[in-house]
Amino acid sequence: MSRKFRIGIIGCGGIANGKHMPALKNQANAEMVAFCDIVPERAREAADKFGAPDAKVYEDYKELLSDSSIDIVHVCTPNDSHADISIAALEADKHVMCEKPMAKTAADARRMVEAAKRTGKKLTIGYQNRFRPDSQYLKTICAEGDLGEVYYAKAHAIRRRAVPTWGVFLDEEKQGGGSLIDIGTHALDLTLWMMDNYKPKAVLGTAFHKLSGKANAANAWGSWDPEKFTVEDSAFGMITMENGATIVLESSWAINMLQTGEAKTTLCGTEGGADMQDGLRINGEKHSRLFTNQIQLDAKGVDFYDGSKESPADLEARLWLEAVEQDKEPVVTPEQACVVSEILEAIYESSKTGKAVYFDNN
């Protein structure tokens, strides 16, 4: 290990405590030296739990960014501030890991891409589902051409009743949307990455507010307040790509559907197919017979050993730091994440206008 990166955390809420800070704590080449939150107590608690002995605490992220000794910043704030904070950090000579989605709007996402190019600093987005064992294995299969040309796919993000009722999740002004921008974004990112196709042609979508107005509703985290539920409870889209491939995206926090599952993809190719509905399954045809293979992902070779225990969050953090240290492209590039944001915004726009949204990729 040649050096230890000095890292600042901006936003010390749920996702920072649940993923970013624990994963960084497990990296030998990282130390968290600065913590910022608009609630100072949250920043202090994070510093006490995860920080270096001399870690500093801030209420204003601009003060954190003025510290020239900080190498990397993780942005874990509400969606509407992702762009401004990330761009300011890039311009302050920091590499940036920004939590998903890239930004509240596609225009902001494009500003972030431009800022990364202009400053020469690295920017990545927190799509941690790419780092799951099933995702990593399926990506290898796709990259090696085992499925052939993937021409039809489904991106799944369905919860029956699991509306997040804390923080600003239900606030359209802060978040830009509900289930689609929150969990639909993961499913779409995963699907586009597997297909290695980032040239959308047209999008037709619908967002619904069908169950959000129900009082005393059944919900995993307790009933929501209908008055505060200003975002969609479910949204769906059909995306056609320049090469003719088609993706159906489904997302919900609350819907009357029994088949649930999020951050999953189904792929249909000319040589085979794959899905994540019951573990990772690969299907195809060989010697004039159909087959379905269930992939064993625990790396278990003997009864007393289960293989690697590196979590998706730890793998995400490790590969991100490797990209910075070795000056190589991160696993999640800003250009890829920007296309996800553009498609999500097109689904919302299509829902409002009742018309398809067309892309100009020239």
C-alpha positions as CSV (number, residue, x, y, z in Angstrom):
1,M,0.0,0.0,0.0
2,S,1.6,3.2,-1.2
3,R,-0.6,5.8,0.5
4,K,-3.6,6.3,2.7
5,F,-6.4,8.5,1.2
6,R,-7.9,11.2,3.3
7,I,-11.6,11.2,2.8
8,G,-14.4,13.7,3.7
9,I,-18.0,12.6,4.2
10,I,-20.7,15.2,3.3
11,G,-24.1,14.1,4.6
12,C,-24.0,11.7,7.6
13,G,-27.5,10.2,7.4
14,G,-28.8,6.8,6.6
15,I,-26.9,5.8,3.5
16,A,-23.6,7.2,4.8
17,N,-24.0,5.1,8.0
18,G,-25.5,2.1,6.3
19,K,-23.0,1.8,3.4
20,H,-20.3,4.4,2.8
21,M,-18.7,4.9,6.2
22,P,-18.6,1.2,7.3
23,A,-17.2,0.2,3.9
24,L,-14.5,2.9,4.0
25,K,-13.6,1.9,7.6
26,N,-12.8,-1.6,6.2
27,Q,-10.3,-0.2,3.7
28,A,-6.7,-0.2,4.8
29,N,-5.8,2.6,2.5
30,A,-8.5,5.0,3.6
31,E,-9.1,7.3,6.6
32,M,-12.1,9.5,7.2
33,V,-10.8,12.8,8.4
34,A,-13.8,15.2,7.9
35,F,-17.5,14.9,8.4
36,C,-20.2,17.4,7.4
37,D,-23.9,17.5,8.1
38,I,-26.5,20.2,8.5
39,V,-27.3,18.5,11.8
40,P,-24.0,18.9,13.6
41,E,-24.8,16.1,16.1
42,R,-24.9,13.6,13.2
43,A,-21.5,14.7,12.0
44,R,-20.0,14.4,15.5
45,E,-21.5,11.0,16.0
46,A,-20.1,9.8,12.6
47,A,-16.7,11.2,13.5
48,D,-16.6,9.5,16.8
49,K,-17.6,6.2,15.3
50,F,-15.8,6.1,12.0
51,G,-13.3,9.0,12.0
52,A,-9.6,9.3,12.4
53,P,-8.5,10.5,15.9
54,D,-8.1,14.1,14.6
55,A,-11.2,14.1,12.4
56,K,-12.9,17.5,11.9
57,V,-16.6,18.2,12.0
58,Y,-18.4,20.8,9.8
59,E,-21.9,22.2,9.3
60,D,-21.0,23.9,5.9
61,Y,-19.6,21.6,3.2
62,K,-17.7,24.5,1.7
63,E,-15.5,24.7,4.7
64,L,-14.8,21.0,4.4
65,L,-13.8,21.4,0.7
66,S,-11.4,24.2,1.6
67,D,-9.2,21.6,3.3
68,S,-6.5,20.9,0.7
69,S,-5.3,17.8,2.4
70,I,-8.6,15.9,1.6
71,D,-8.2,13.7,-1.4
72,I,-11.7,12.2,-1.8
73,V,-15.2,13.3,-0.9
74,H,-18.3,11.1,-0.6
75,V,-21.6,13.0,-1.2
76,C,-24.4,11.4,0.7
77,T,-27.0,14.2,0.7
78,P,-30.6,14.5,-0.7
79,N,-30.8,14.3,-4.5
80,D,-31.4,18.0,-5.1
81,S,-27.9,18.8,-3.7
82,H,-25.9,16.1,-5.4
83,A,-24.8,18.2,-8.4
84,D,-23.8,21.4,-6.6
85,I,-21.8,19.7,-3.9
86,S,-20.2,17.2,-6.3
87,I,-19.2,20.0,-8.7
88,A,-17.8,22.1,-5.9
89,A,-15.8,19.2,-4.7
90,L,-14.4,18.4,-8.1
91,E,-13.5,22.1,-8.5
92,A,-11.8,21.9,-5.1
93,D,-9.5,19.2,-6.5
94,K,-11.2,16.3,-4.9
95,H,-12.2,13.0,-6.4
96,V,-15.9,12.3,-5.8
97,M,-18.1,9.4,-5.0
98,C,-21.7,10.6,-5.1
99,E,-24.6,8.5,-3.9
100,K,-27.3,7.5,-6.4
101,P,-29.1,8.8,-8.3
102,M,-26.5,11.0,-9.9
103,A,-28.7,14.1,-9.7
104,K,-32.3,15.2,-9.3
105,T,-32.4,16.3,-13.0
106,A,-30.7,15.2,-16.2
107,A,-29.3,18.7,-16.7
108,D,-27.6,18.6,-13.3
109,A,-26.2,15.1,-14.2
110,R,-24.7,16.5,-17.4
111,R,-23.2,19.4,-15.5
112,M,-21.5,16.8,-13.3
113,V,-20.1,15.0,-16.3
114,E,-18.7,18.2,-17.7
115,A,-17.2,19.2,-14.4
116,A,-15.3,15.9,-14.1
117,K,-13.9,16.3,-17.6
118,R,-13.0,19.9,-17.0
119,T,-11.2,19.3,-13.7
120,G,-9.6,15.9,-14.6
121,K,-10.8,14.5,-11.2
122,K,-12.6,11.1,-10.9
123,L,-16.3,11.0,-10.4
124,T,-18.4,7.9,-9.7
125,I,-21.9,7.2,-8.6
126,G,-23.0,4.8,-5.8
127,Y,-24.7,2.0,-7.7
128,Q,-23.6,-0.7,-5.3
129,N,-25.8,-3.5,-6.8
130,R,-23.2,-3.9,-9.6
131,F,-20.9,-5.3,-7.0
132,R,-23.1,-8.2,-5.8
133,P,-21.8,-11.7,-6.6
134,D,-24.7,-12.4,-8.9
135,S,-24.2,-9.1,-10.8
136,Q,-20.5,-9.7,-11.1
137,Y,-21.0,-13.2,-12.5
138,L,-23.7,-12.1,-14.9
139,K,-21.6,-9.2,-16.2
140,T,-18.8,-11.7,-17.0
141,I,-21.2,-13.9,-18.9
142,C,-22.5,-10.9,-20.9
143,A,-19.1,-9.5,-21.6
144,E,-17.9,-12.9,-22.9
145,G,-20.9,-13.0,-25.3
146,D,-22.6,-16.1,-23.7
147,L,-26.0,-14.5,-24.2
148,G,-25.3,-13.2,-27.7
149,E,-27.1,-9.9,-28.6
150,V,-29.4,-8.9,-25.7
151,Y,-32.3,-7.4,-27.4
152,Y,-35.0,-7.4,-24.7
153,A,-34.7,-6.9,-21.0
154,K,-36.7,-6.1,-17.9
155,A,-35.5,-3.9,-15.0
156,H,-37.2,-4.9,-11.8
157,A,-37.7,-2.8,-8.7
158,I,-41.0,-3.9,-7.1
159,R,-41.9,-3.6,-3.4
160,R,-45.4,-4.6,-2.3
161,R,-45.6,-2.2,0.7
162,A,-42.2,-0.7,1.6
163,V,-42.4,3.0,1.4
164,P,-39.5,4.8,3.2
165,T,-41.2,7.2,5.6
166,W,-38.1,8.8,7.1
167,G,-35.9,11.7,5.9
168,V,-36.9,13.4,2.7
169,F,-37.9,10.3,0.6
170,L,-41.5,11.5,0.2
171,D,-40.5,15.1,-0.7
172,E,-40.6,15.7,-4.4
173,E,-38.8,19.0,-4.2
174,K,-35.8,17.4,-2.4
175,Q,-35.8,14.0,-4.2
176,G,-37.2,14.6,-7.7
177,G,-39.5,11.6,-7.4
178,G,-40.4,8.4,-5.5
179,S,-39.9,4.7,-6.3
180,L,-38.6,5.3,-9.8
181,I,-35.7,7.6,-8.9
182,D,-35.0,5.8,-5.6
183,I,-35.0,2.1,-6.5
184,G,-35.9,2.0,-10.2
185,T,-32.6,3.7,-10.8
186,H,-30.7,0.7,-9.4
187,A,-32.6,-1.8,-11.7
188,L,-32.1,0.4,-14.7
189,D,-28.4,0.9,-14.1
190,L,-27.9,-2.8,-13.6
191,T,-29.7,-3.6,-16.9
192,L,-28.0,-1.0,-19.0
193,W,-24.6,-2.2,-17.6
194,M,-25.3,-5.8,-18.5
195,M,-26.4,-4.9,-22.0
196,D,-23.5,-2.4,-22.4
197,N,-26.0,-0.2,-24.3
198,Y,-26.2,3.5,-23.4
199,K,-27.9,4.9,-26.5
200,P,-31.6,5.4,-25.8
201,K,-33.9,6.3,-28.7
202,A,-37.3,6.8,-27.1
203,V,-39.1,6.5,-23.8
204,L,-42.8,6.0,-22.9
205,G,-43.7,6.0,-19.3
206,T,-46.3,6.4,-16.6
207,A,-46.0,7.4,-12.9
208,F,-48.9,6.6,-10.5
209,H,-50.2,8.1,-7.3
210,K,-52.7,5.3,-6.6
211,L,-52.0,4.1,-3.1
212,S,-50.2,7.1,-1.7
213,G,-53.4,8.7,-0.5
214,K,-54.4,5.8,1.8
215,A,-54.3,6.5,5.5
216,N,-53.3,3.9,8.0
217,A,-51.8,1.8,5.2
218,A,-49.9,-1.4,5.8
219,N,-46.2,-0.6,5.3
220,A,-42.9,-2.1,6.3
221,W,-41.8,1.0,8.2
222,G,-45.2,2.1,9.5
223,S,-48.0,3.9,7.8
224,W,-47.1,6.9,5.7
225,D,-48.7,10.4,6.0
226,P,-50.8,10.9,2.8
227,E,-50.4,14.7,3.1
228,K,-46.6,14.3,2.9
229,F,-46.5,11.6,0.2
230,T,-45.9,14.0,-2.8
231,V,-44.0,11.6,-5.0
232,E,-45.2,8.6,-7.1
233,D,-45.9,5.3,-5.4
234,S,-45.1,3.4,-8.7
235,A,-43.8,4.1,-12.1
236,F,-43.2,2.1,-15.3
237,G,-41.4,2.8,-18.6
238,M,-40.6,1.2,-21.9
239,I,-37.3,2.3,-23.4
240,T,-36.2,1.6,-26.9
241,M,-32.6,1.9,-27.8
242,E,-30.9,3.1,-31.0
243,N,-30.1,-0.5,-32.0
244,G,-33.7,-1.6,-31.5
245,A,-33.2,-3.3,-28.1
246,T,-36.1,-2.7,-25.7
247,I,-36.2,-2.4,-21.9
248,V,-39.3,-2.5,-19.7
249,L,-38.7,-0.8,-16.3
250,E,-41.0,-1.5,-13.4
251,S,-40.7,0.2,-10.0
252,S,-42.9,0.5,-6.9
253,W,-42.9,1.3,-3.2
254,A,-46.5,0.2,-2.9
255,I,-48.5,-1.9,-5.3
256,N,-50.9,-4.8,-5.2
257,M,-48.5,-7.4,-6.6
258,L,-47.1,-10.5,-5.0
259,Q,-44.0,-11.0,-7.2
260,T,-41.6,-8.6,-5.7
261,G,-37.9,-7.9,-5.9
262,E,-35.6,-5.0,-6.5
263,A,-32.3,-4.2,-8.2
264,K,-32.9,-7.2,-10.5
265,T,-32.7,-7.7,-14.2
266,T,-34.0,-10.1,-16.8
267,L,-32.1,-10.4,-20.1
268,C,-33.1,-12.1,-23.3
269,G,-30.3,-12.6,-25.9
270,T,-29.9,-14.4,-29.2
271,E,-27.8,-17.1,-27.6
272,G,-29.3,-17.4,-24.1
273,G,-31.1,-15.6,-21.3
274,A,-30.7,-14.8,-17.7
275,D,-32.8,-13.6,-14.7
276,M,-32.4,-12.9,-11.0
277,Q,-36.0,-14.0,-10.0
278,D,-34.9,-17.1,-8.1
279,G,-31.2,-16.7,-7.6
280,L,-29.2,-16.3,-10.8
281,R,-30.5,-18.5,-13.6
282,I,-29.1,-18.9,-17.1
283,N,-31.3,-20.4,-19.8
284,G,-30.7,-21.5,-23.3
285,E,-30.7,-24.2,-25.9
286,K,-28.0,-26.8,-26.5
287,H,-28.0,-29.9,-28.7
288,S,-31.7,-29.3,-29.6
289,R,-32.7,-29.2,-26.0
290,L,-33.6,-26.4,-23.6
291,F,-31.6,-25.9,-20.4
292,T,-31.8,-23.9,-17.2
293,N,-28.7,-23.5,-15.0
294,Q,-28.8,-22.3,-11.4
295,I,-25.5,-20.6,-10.6
296,Q,-24.0,-21.4,-7.2
297,L,-22.7,-18.0,-6.0
298,D,-21.4,-18.8,-2.5
299,A,-18.1,-20.2,-3.8
300,K,-18.6,-23.1,-1.5
301,G,-16.3,-26.0,-2.4
302,V,-16.2,-27.8,1.0
303,D,-18.7,-27.9,3.8
304,F,-16.6,-25.8,6.2
305,Y,-15.7,-22.9,3.8
306,D,-18.1,-20.5,2.1
307,G,-15.6,-18.6,0.1
308,S,-15.0,-14.8,0.0
309,K,-16.9,-12.7,2.5
310,E,-16.2,-9.3,0.9
311,S,-19.6,-7.5,0.8
312,P,-20.8,-5.5,-2.2
313,A,-20.3,-2.3,-0.3
314,D,-16.7,-3.2,0.6
315,L,-16.0,-4.3,-3.0
316,E,-17.4,-1.0,-4.3
317,A,-15.2,1.0,-1.9
318,R,-12.1,-1.0,-2.7
319,L,-12.4,-0.8,-6.5
320,W,-13.3,2.9,-6.2
321,L,-10.1,3.6,-4.3
322,E,-8.1,1.4,-6.7
323,A,-9.4,3.5,-9.6
324,V,-8.2,6.7,-7.9
325,E,-4.8,5.2,-6.9
326,Q,-4.1,3.6,-10.3
327,D,-5.6,6.4,-12.3
328,K,-8.1,4.2,-14.1
329,E,-11.8,4.5,-15.0
330,P,-14.1,3.7,-12.1
331,V,-16.5,0.8,-12.5
332,V,-19.5,3.2,-12.6
333,T,-18.6,6.0,-15.0
334,P,-20.3,9.4,-14.8
335,E,-21.3,9.1,-18.5
336,Q,-23.2,5.8,-17.7
337,A,-24.9,7.2,-14.6
338,C,-25.9,10.3,-16.6
339,V,-27.8,8.2,-19.2
340,V,-29.7,6.5,-16.3
341,S,-30.8,10.0,-15.0
342,E,-31.8,11.0,-18.5
343,I,-34.0,8.0,-19.0
344,L,-35.6,8.4,-15.5
345,E,-36.4,12.0,-16.3
346,A,-37.9,11.0,-19.7
347,I,-40.2,8.6,-17.9
348,Y,-41.5,11.3,-15.6
349,E,-41.8,13.7,-18.6
350,S,-43.7,11.1,-20.6
351,S,-46.1,10.5,-17.7
352,K,-46.9,14.2,-17.4
353,T,-47.4,14.8,-21.1
354,G,-48.8,11.4,-22.2
355,K,-46.4,11.4,-25.1
356,A,-43.2,9.5,-25.9
357,V,-39.9,11.3,-25.3
358,Y,-37.3,11.1,-28.1
359,F,-33.5,11.3,-27.6
360,D,-31.1,13.0,-29.9
361,N,-27.8,11.1,-29.6
362,N,-26.0,12.9,-32.5
